[in-house]
């Protein structure tokens, strides 16, 4: 694949993943409750971070940003892998 094709595929996978996650967030009340709990914890964490020195706060924020970025890359990989595996299964079942 060319760089342009990789970028298009990446954007496509990211958009599909974000749509799927949005659908998931609104799938039922239990999921929505978990997101609300997470939001509350996030606000508490931000208050705690404000009490730390700039250096310690920066280290924790850098860690959280890098972890979040890694999770995002993992989700993209798994989403794309799922698409590829789905095509392999359909081909194996001779549906295409």
DAWOBEL-V599719 format. One line per field, one symbol per residue. ss: DSSP state (@ for helix, = for strand, . for the rest). psi: psi as a letter, one per 40 degrees, with the letter a starting at -180 (. if undefined). A space follows every 50 residues. Layout:
ss = ???
psi = ???
This chain:
ss = ..@@@@@@@@@@@@@@@@@@@@@@@...@@@@@@@@@@@@@@@@@@@@@@ @..@@@@@@@@@@@@@@@@@@@@@@@@@@@@@@@@@@@@@@@....
psi = iidddddddddddddddddddddddedidddddddddddddddddddddd eiidddddddddddddddddddddddddddddddddddddddefe.
